[in-house]
């Protein structure tokens, strides 16, 4: 069963948001940490490749930020994520 189908009985929209946002944000942060592992001496990359990865990440974060700002004007995210 996918996380969207994993509905908790009696869960409010805010509770569902908190549950899914926490799970998805933790997963995204873990994937970003894994990208960071590519900087070890076990790999070789060009500055252009690094810039392309960082540009894609910045663009994706910008899109998410724009979506949240359209719905609600929110402040900056904390470095340690919890809801």
N, C-alpha and C positions, 0 to 999 in steps of 0.2 A: 504494500500500500504506500503511495507517495505521501509526502508530508502535507500536501494540499488536501488529500483525502483523509488524513489522520485528524478528524474533527473530534474535539473533546466535547462531550455532552455538556451543555449549559455554558459553553465558553462565549464570552462577549467578543465583539470585534476587536476591542483593544487588547484583550488577553491573547487572542489569536495572532494579532500583529506582533505583540511582544514575543510570543513563542517562536513564530516563524522568523522574525527579524533577528533575534538572537542566534538561532540556528544557522541562518544563511550568512550572517555577518561573520560568525566564527569560522564557517567554512571558507568564506572569501579570504579572510585574514590568513588562514592556514595555507591556502594556495599561494598567496603573495609571499609568505615566508619560504615556501618551496621554490618560488622563482628566485628569491635571494640566494638560495643554495647554489644556483648556477654561477655565482661569482667566485666560487672556490677555484683553487688551482687545478682541479680535475677537469676543468672545461676551458675552452678558448673561445673568445668572442670579440667582435669588433666594437668600437665605440658607436658605430651606426646601428648595429644590432641592439645594443643596450638602449640607445635613444629610441628606437622603434618600440621596444617593449614598454619603456617608461611612458612614451607618448600614448600608447594604446591604453595603459592603465589610467593615466590622467584623463583621457577622453571619456572612458567608461565612468569614472568617478564624477566627472563633470555632468554627464547625462543623468546619473542618479540624483545628484545634487539639484539639478534643474527640476527634475520631477518632484522632489520633496518641496522645493521652494514654490512651485506652482500651487501645491495643495496648501501648504502652511509655510509661513516665513519662519524658518528655524535658525538657530545659532550654529556655530561650528561644532563638529563632533569631537568628543573626547578621544584621547589617544588610547585609552583602555576602554573597550566597549562593554557596557552592560545596560540593560533596560531596567 
